[in-house]
Amino acid sequence: MEQDWDRPADPETVAEAKRSMESKGFDVVIASGNSDALAKVSGMLPYGSEVMHGHSTTLEEIGFIAELESKQSRWVDVRGRLAQEADPERRADMRRRALACEYFLCGVNAISRTGELVFCDASGSRLGALSYSAKTVIIVAGTNKIAGDLDAALRRVREHAFPLEDRRVFSANGTHSTMSKWLVIENERIPHRITVVLVDGKLGY
C-alpha cells in the first residue's frame, strides 16, 4: 500500500513529535491554522529586524512572504535586497553574509516522530544558516511533514517532497533539481535558537 505522505498527523502523533523535539533542544509552538501560524511567527520577529528566508511553499501559504515583501512590512527583507543587487560578485558576497542573519525562516522537508529535522537542498543555500550561522531559526511546518522515524523521514523526502520540488523547479526554470546536500538536525545545544511552528493541517509538500 502506497504511503500517504500528505495526510496531516493525528493529535497523538503530533504530541509525541512535539515531546521528542523538545527533548532534543528545540522549542515547539503549535498553531491551529494558517492565520494562527502567521500571527505566532510575526510575534517572534521584533520590529525592524533583519529577516532572511529560504524558499518555502509553506511560508507562502501562511501569508508570511507576502507580508515580508509588502511596502508596509515591519521587517527588513534580506532576500529581497539580494534580488535587487545586479552585480553577481556583490550578490554572492551578500548571500554569504545573509546566512549569518539575525532571523532565518524556512520550511522543512520532513520531521521524524522521534524528533529529527530533515532538510535536502540542491545548492545547500539553507543549510549553513540552519546548522550554525543564523542567530535565530524559525521553521514552519504542517503536521503532514511528520513521518514515523528517521528512516521514514528520509523516505518522505525521496519519494514525495523531492519529486514535487523537482517539478516546481522545472516549471519555473526549465531545469531539474537534485538531492545534492542533506542536513539532519538531531538536537540543538543553544537554548531557544531553533523554534518549530507546527501547524495543524497540510502545508507545503
Beta strands, then each sheet from edge to edge (+ up, - down):
strand 1: 27-31
strand 2: 50-53
strand 3: 76-77
strand 4: 103-106
strand 5: 110-112
strand 6: 117-121
strand 7: 136-142
strand 8: 146-147
strand 9: 181-185
strand 10: 194-199
sheet 1: 1+ 10+ 7+ 4+ 2+ 3+
sheet 2: 8+ 5+ 6- 9+
end
